[in-house]
Amino acid sequence: MNRVHLAAATAFVTAVSLTPGVTAAASAPSAGRTMLVDSGVIGGASGARVHFGSPAPDATPMSLTLQLPLRNQALADRLIARGTVLSQARYAALVAPSAASIARVRSWATGRGFTVTSVSRNSGQVSVEASVGRVDSAFGVRVHSASLGTRRGLAVTSNPTVPNSLGLSGIAGLNALGRAHTTHIKLPTHARSAAPTSGRVAPKAVSDGSKACATYWGSHLYPSASGQKFALESNYLCGYLPADLSTMYGVQAAQSKAPAIGLLLWGNEPAMLAQTNRYMSAYGYPQLKTYVTNVAASNAQVQARHADCDPYNAGGETALDVQSSHAISPNSPIYYYGAKSCYDNDLSTELQLMVDQHKVSTISMSFGGYQDDAGSLMPADRAAYDRALQQASLTGISTFAASGDDGDNSTQTTDAAPHVGYPASSAYVTAVGGTSIGYYQNGTRAVTAGWEDQFLAQPSPTAVPTSVVPNHEIYGAGGGVSSVSTIPTWQKGVVSGSTTHRVVPDVAALADPYTGYQIRDTYYTENANGVPTGAGVEEYDTYGGTSLATPIVAAIVALAKAYNNVAVGLATPRLYAMLGTSALLDVNAPSSAGVYYESPSYGKELVVLDGKPQNLVTKAGWDPVTGVGEPNGMSFIAAFR
């Protein structure tokens, strides 16, 4: 959509419901100070399970973000619902607090001994580094060591107070228990050979008795006909190649365009460009010409401060993001932003920097957590993401977040209840779910199903499989109902599960690791403290997860925007408008196929595609596994206007 003048845009009024901005709970415990209850003590059901230890040492470093109220929030939400795109200057004039108020907060922070690390007037935020001792003194709190389930970090035992004169509405980062993890799954080391596969052949019609991974669907099949449960079966895939993704999604006619693609993670793999191009050369795919990094901390720096972020092996995620984005849009420059940790406040700060610098068309975030639960991530922490995502939506950057790899997450959360992740459940981002795709070497799909893996016992090639409860994870694309984000207008009357709260995901692409994508990355052997014991070994590996689906969708949307020469921010309203048209592939293939996989730990198994192991079910129309479906090649590209 073309840019519109603000004067015309302000005349537009429509009903819309989005995540509201954080507001200060204005209780004054002492003269001249305001208490910020949305920034302090973790509440809700999860809060009851926070265990506090001893006070944190005064010298312990913390990253915080000081927030001022935004202006015209309701108008901003209406403009997003309309699809309006503003210039950066127009956005600042509409939403940003005054330069004077930002300067006042910055001056106060410096005066309290804080180190100001970044300032974003557009989002009304000042990011700082400070010791626990200075935080305690400035905000009248006591920071303790704390735990929430398996998470360890810092948390405050009382709500912070701030001088009324500052006008602050929130402080993000006071509870450093929320951290992100990469949403990918790496199969045990295997890959096809480095030599290109030439020609296309039809799949095998019968078992060849081989247990090897299949280069394409059906190129190896171990179970005999009497042992097959489904008409469509294959050994697990060695990993699709860059050219396979390109033809699988049918976007070659748009690939002359070169929209800039943004990726957000933490840390940095310095060899990423070189190893990516060694991969592309080995398989005859175009080189990645432009790879620009903006890194807040090296892997060694991240590891020294936050070893739980495992920055060295997060490089596999970076390779997955870079090499799948490049496969879809081979002429695109890629901008990688590496946060200084996997903690939410550091990630949202780096996201805000990317949006402020405004060099990219789309942003892919292949990470998440279970922090949508109101008791795990404070409103001020969610607002730190939402402010950047809102700004992106109104200034022409489309953002995408992985929905997760554990279905409804009930096996992962501290309360054993279903939850979705943040930022995927923000109303200002497009949440990406996952599919399983059996792709023949002749260039056609054998099957497209929702990623809902269920495992069946396969004790011998001739035995009929029976359902079992495995003693390892059942994987599947994340989905469900948000606890904190209200339903946006484009989901009303379309989705199931809730009429009042946002549901996840919105769209989907290839994610199942058993039908996964081959990457070239560096594997590090680490000691017990997470420190590499050597330089690392470059290798081919097969990955899956919604971490794969997210950059695929982000790259397709970037191509669509460039192909049609349109300015689009939030992509989600357009996706829902396409529901039921040829622009989308509606995914609805229950129990249609199986992947034979011989686990090194658990013996022979058959992985049922679309096996419905939890309560997430693929169905016609929108569903909590694939959203509105998959982008359907050039029909999608042409319709994205």
Residue, then its C-alpha position, 0 to 999 in steps of 0.5 A: m500500500n502506498r504511503v498516505h498523508l497523516a492528515a488523511a489517515t487521522a480521519f479514518v476510524t475503525a474498531v480495532s483491538l491490539t495489545p495496549g501500551v504499558t501504563a503506569a499504575a500511579s500509586a505514590p508511596s511517598a511524596g514526589r514518587t510514583m510506583l510502577v506495578d507493571s514493572g516490578v513483582i511478577g504476578g499471576a499464577s506463575g508468580a506464586r512459583v517464583h522462588f527468591g534466594s539471597p540478595a544479588p551482589d551489588a556489583t552484578p550487572m543488569s540491563l534495563t530499559l526506561q520507558l516514557p508513555l507513547r502518544n496517540q496509541a489508539l490512533a496508531d492501532r487504527l492506522i495499523a489495522r488499515g495498513t497505513v505506512l508512514s515515514q519515520a519522521r511522521y511516525a515520530a510526530l505522531v507517537a514519540p514523546s518529546a525530545a526534552s522528556i527523553a533528554r530528562v530521563r537520560s540525564w537522570a539515568t547518568g546522574r544515578g551512575f547508569t551507563v546509557t547504551s542506547v536511546s530511541r525517541n521513536s519508541g520512548q525508551v532509554s536503555v541502560e546498564a547498571s549494577v544491582g546496587r545502583v538499581d536498588s538505590a535508584f528504584g527503592v527495590r531489592v534485587h534477589s537471585a530467583s528461579l521460576g521452574t528451571r529458569r534462573g536469574l534476577a528478580v525484585t521483591s517489590n515494585p519500583t518507584v521513580p520520581n514523578s518529574l521523570g514521567l516514566s511509565g515502565i522499566a523493562g528488565l527488572n525481572a531477568l527470568g525471561r529469556a529466549h531459546t532458539t526454536h529449531i530442532k537438529l537431527p542427529t548428524h547426517a547429510r547428503s554428500a557435498a556433491p550436487t545431485s544431478g537430474r530429477v528422477a521419479p520416487k521409488a514405488v517399493s521398499d529398497g531395504s535401505k535405512a539411509c536418509a532419503t535425498y528426496w521423498g521416497s528415494h529410500l524406503y525401509p519398511s516393506a509393503s506389508g509393513q507400511k501404514f500409509a500409502l505415502e511413506s519415505n525414510y526421513l529426509c537428508g535435508y532439502l537444498p537451497a534450490d529445493l526451497s526455491t522451487m518448493y515455494g515457486v517464487q523464482a519469477a520474483q527473485s530478480k528483486a533484492p529486498a533487504i532481509g533482517l535477522l535477529l538473534w544473539g552473539n555472532e558467528p564470524a565465518m557465516l558468510a564464508q561458510t554459506n558461500r562454500y555451501m552455495s558453491a558446492y550445490g551450484y546456487p548463487q552466492l550471498k553477495t551482501y551480509v552485514t552484521n551489527v553485533a552488540a557482543s561477541n560469542a565470548q562476551v555473551q558466554a562470559r556473562h550469560a553462559d546459559c545462552d549457549p552463543y557458540n551453538a546458537g550459530g546453527e540457528t544463524a546458519l539456518d536463518v541466513q541460508s534459508s532466507h538466501a535460498i528463497s531470495p538469492n539476491s537479497p542483502i541480509y542484515y544480521y543483528g546480534a543481541k548481547s544475550c538471549y535475555d528479553n531486554d537485550l533482544s528487544t533493545e537490539l530489535q528496536l535498533m534494527v527498526d530505528q536504523h530502518k535498513v530492511s524490508t522484513i525481520s525474522m525472529s527465530f526464537g521465543g519462550y513461554q513468556d506469554d503467561a502473564g506471570s512470567l513476563m511483565p507488561a513493561d517487558r512485553a511493551a519493549y518488544d511491542r514498541a519496536l514491533q508497532q513502529a515497524s508495522l507503521t513504517g513499512i517493516s514486516t516482522f515475523a516470529a516463530s510460534g515454537d516447536d512444542g505444540d501447546n507447550s504444556t510439557q514445557t511450562t512451569d504450570a503444565a498448562p498450554h501457553v504460547g510464546y512471546p513475541a509471537s503472540s504480540a498483535y504487532v507481529t506475524a506468527v509463523g507455524g509449521t508444515s511437513i512437506g514430502y517433496y519428490q525429486n521430480g519437483t512435485r509434492a507428495v504431501t503437505a501436512g501440518w507439523e504434528d508429529q506422532f511416533l509409532a512403534q515399528p519393531s520390524p519392517t513387516a510389523v504393522p505399527t502400533s501407537v506408543v507413548p515415546n520416552h522422548e519429545i513429540y514435536g509439533a508447531g506451536g499454537g494456541v491462545s494468548s493470555v495477554s494479547t487481545i484479539p486483533t480485528w483481522q482474526k475476529g470471526v475467522v479463528s477458533g479457540s477464543t473470541t477475545h484473545r489473540v491466537v497463534p499462528d497466522v501462517a506456516a511453512l516447512a518446519d518438520p525436521y524429518t522433512g528438514y533443510q540442510i545447512r552448513d554450520t560450525y559445530y563446537t565441542e564445549n566444556a561443562n561451562g559452555v566454553p569451546t574446547g577447540a576452534g569448531v568444525e564446519e559441517y553439514d547438518t539437517y535442521g527443522g523447526t518453526s525457526l526454519a519456517t519463519p525466515i522462509v515466510a519473511a523472505i517470501v513476503a520481502l520478495a512480494k513487497a519488492y515485486n509489487n513495489v508496495a509499502v507494507g508494514l504488518a503482513t498479518p491483515r493481508l494474510y487473513a484477507m487472502l484466506g480461501t483464495s489461491a494465494l494460500l495453500d490450505v493445509n489439511a491432510p490428516s494422517s496422510a503420510g509417515v517418515y521412517y526413522e531409526s533412532p540411535s537411542y530408541g530403535k525403529e520408529l515411524v513418524v506420522l505426519d499430521g499425527k495430532p499428538q496434543n490438542l492442536v489439530t490441522k483443519a480446513g481454513w485457519d487452524p492452530v498449527t498452520g494458521v491460514g496456510e502456506p504462501n502459494g508461489m506466484s499466486f501469493i506474490a501477485a496477491f500481496r498488494 
